Amino acid sequence: MGESALARAFEPDAGLWEYRTRSRPHTYSAALCWAACDRLAGIARRLNIADRAKYWATSARALRERILAEAWDEKRGALTGAFGEPDLDASVLLFAELGLLSATDERFIKSCDTIGRDLMRCGRIMRYTAPDDFGRPETAFLACNFWYADALSQIGRAAEAREMFESILASRNAYGLLSEDIHPETKELWGNLPQTYSMAGIINTATRLSSSWEEAWARD
């Protein structure tokens, strides 16, 4: 992958949240470009195609180095949502799961701490708090709350993760369904109902927090 191709990973775009009136070089967009190169390197290694494995691994390494250099905001103590911008974005909570950072990396741990402090509203994690195309966000995207619970579990704060998970479950409607968003103060469900991202979040986080078969069947 040439330098021009690598540079495209850092071009301004609408980002994960599909902003309508602005574009930025979003951290999550670049991270997915890294993930593509990283997985292609793994596939090439599995297929014993050494030259392609080297090619994609080199590209992934270059992308990762630039992402971590440009997304890290020392003042905020976190990876931010776009390069050169101070605004936080909950999407960086996925970086340990993607493999861009390990869950023990200080940058990931600090990012989780900062997001938990600055994006929390009445017990719910906002995807971001900066004004968007419609003004300052009022509701919390539920998928981000599952991401936060997952990240807490990954960094060793399982009790807090379980508490967050159980509080989200308590917000389900009479049919056990969740919508796209929730109002942090009133706890009213907002947006599309049901929402696949939210329902998949229940499954993914429950799986992460559940005991393994070995733990479940262990006997003293």
C-alpha positions in Angstrom: 0.0 0.0 0.0 1.5 3.3 -1.1 1.7 6.5 0.9 -1.2 8.0 -1.0 -3.4 4.9 -0.2 -2.4 5.1 3.4 -3.3 8.8 3.5 -6.9 8.0 2.4 -7.5 6.4 5.8 -7.0 9.9 7.3 -9.2 11.9 4.9 -12.1 13.8 6.4 -15.4 11.9 6.3 -18.8 11.9 7.9 -17.6 9.3 10.5 -19.4 6.5 12.3 -22.3 8.8 13.2 -22.9 10.1 9.7 -22.6 13.8 10.3 -24.5 15.7 7.6 -22.9 19.1 7.7 -19.3 18.6 8.6 -16.4 16.2 7.9 -13.3 15.4 9.9 -10.5 12.8 9.9 -12.3 10.5 12.3 -10.3 8.2 14.6 -12.7 5.4 14.3 -12.7 5.5 10.5 -8.9 5.3 10.4 -9.1 2.5 13.0 -11.3 0.4 10.7 -8.8 0.9 7.9 -6.1 -0.4 10.2 -8.3 -3.4 11.1 -8.8 -4.2 7.4 -5.0 -4.3 6.9 -4.4 -6.2 10.1 -6.9 -8.9 9.2 -5.6 -9.2 5.6 -2.2 -9.8 7.0 -3.6 -12.5 9.2 -5.3 -14.2 6.3 -2.2 -14.0 4.1 -0.2 -15.7 6.9 -2.8 -18.4 7.2 -2.5 -19.0 3.5 1.3 -18.9 3.6 1.5 -16.0 1.2 4.5 -14.4 2.8 4.9 -11.4 0.5 1.3 -10.3 1.0 1.5 -10.9 4.7 4.5 -8.6 4.9 2.8 -6.0 2.7 -0.4 -5.8 4.8 1.4 -6.1 8.2 3.6 -3.2 7.2 0.6 -1.1 6.1 -1.2 -2.0 9.4 1.8 -1.0 11.5 2.1 2.4 9.7 -1.6 3.1 10.2 -1.5 2.1 13.8 1.5 4.3 14.6 -0.1 7.4 13.0 -3.5 6.8 14.6 -2.1 6.5 18.1 0.1 9.5 17.6 -2.6 11.8 16.2 -5.6 10.7 18.1 -4.0 10.8 21.6 -4.8 14.1 23.5 -2.4 14.4 26.4 -4.4 17.2 27.9 -7.6 15.2 28.0 -5.9 12.0 28.8 -7.8 10.1 26.1 -8.0 9.1 22.4 -10.4 11.6 20.9 -13.0 11.3 18.1 -11.1 13.0 15.4 -7.4 13.9 14.8 -6.5 17.3 16.2 -9.9 17.8 17.9 -10.5 17.6 21.7 -14.0 16.2 21.5 -14.5 12.7 23.0 -16.3 9.9 21.2 -17.5 6.6 22.7 -16.4 4.7 19.6 -12.8 4.5 21.0 -14.2 2.1 23.6 -14.1 -0.5 20.8 -10.4 -0.3 20.3 -9.4 -3.1 22.6 -11.9 -5.4 21.0 -10.7 -4.4 17.5 -7.1 -5.1 18.7 -5.7 -1.7 18.0 -4.8 -1.5 21.7 -4.6 -4.1 24.4 -7.0 -3.7 27.3 -3.9 -3.3 29.6 -2.6 -0.4 27.5 -2.5 2.8 29.6 -3.9 4.8 26.8 -7.0 2.5 26.6 -7.5 2.5 30.4 -7.2 6.3 30.6 -9.6 6.7 27.6 -12.1 4.6 29.4 -11.7 6.6 32.6 -12.1 9.9 30.8 -15.1 8.8 28.8 -16.7 7.4 32.0 -16.2 10.8 33.6 -16.9 13.3 30.8 -19.5 11.5 28.6 -21.6 10.2 31.5 -25.0 11.8 32.0 -27.2 10.5 34.9 -25.7 7.0 34.6 -25.7 6.8 30.8 -22.9 7.2 28.4 -23.4 9.7 25.5 -21.8 8.8 22.2 -20.4 12.4 22.2 -21.5 15.7 23.8 -20.3 18.3 21.3 -23.1 19.9 19.2 -23.9 18.1 16.0 -26.2 18.8 13.0 -29.2 19.1 15.3 -27.6 20.8 18.3 -26.3 19.4 21.6 -27.3 15.7 22.0 -30.0 15.1 24.6 -30.3 11.3 24.4 -27.8 8.5 24.9 -27.2 5.9 22.2 -27.7 2.6 24.0 -25.0 0.7 22.0 -22.4 3.0 23.5 -23.5 2.0 27.0 -22.9 -1.7 26.2 -19.5 -0.7 24.7 -18.7 1.0 28.0 -19.7 -2.0 30.0 -17.6 -4.3 27.8 -14.6 -1.9 28.2 -15.0 -1.9 31.9 -15.0 -5.7 31.9 -11.9 -5.8 29.7 -9.9 -3.5 32.0 -10.7 -5.5 35.1 -13.7 -3.6 36.5 -16.2 -6.4 36.2 -18.4 -5.3 39.1 -18.9 -1.9 37.6 -19.6 -3.5 34.2 -22.2 -5.8 35.6 -23.9 -2.8 37.4 -24.0 -0.9 34.2 -25.4 -3.9 32.3 -28.1 -4.6 34.9 -29.2 -0.9 34.9 -29.6 -1.0 31.1 -31.7 -4.2 31.3 -33.9 -2.4 33.8 -34.8 0.1 31.0 -36.4 -2.5 28.7 -40.0 -2.2 27.9 -42.8 -4.7 28.8 -41.7 -6.9 25.9 -38.1 -7.0 26.9 -37.0 -4.7 24.0 -34.7 -1.7 23.8 -34.8 1.2 21.5 -32.0 3.1 19.8 -31.6 5.8 22.5 -32.6 6.6 26.0 -33.1 9.9 27.8 -30.6 9.9 30.6 -32.8 11.9 33.0 -36.3 10.6 32.3 -35.1 7.1 31.3 -37.6 7.2 28.4 -36.8 5.1 25.4 -36.2 7.1 22.2 -35.7 6.4 18.5 -36.2 3.2 16.6 -37.8 0.4 18.5 -36.6 -2.3 18.6 -33.1 -1.4 17.7 -30.8 -4.2 16.5 -27.6 -2.6 17.9 -29.2 -2.4 21.4 -30.5 -6.0 21.3 -27.2 -7.3 20.0 -25.5 -5.4 22.8 -27.5 -7.4 25.4 -26.2 -10.6 23.9 -22.6 -9.5 23.5 -22.2 -7.9 27.0 -24.1 -10.8 28.7 -21.7 -13.2 27.0 -18.6 -11.2 28.1 -19.9 -11.0 31.7 -21.0 -14.6 31.9 -18.9 -17.3 33.6 -17.0 -19.7 31.4 -18.1 -23.3 31.2 -15.1 -24.2 33.3 -16.0 -21.6 36.0 -19.7 -22.6 35.9 -19.0 -26.2 36.5 -16.1 -25.9 38.8 -16.5 -27.7 42.2 -14.5 -27.3 45.3 
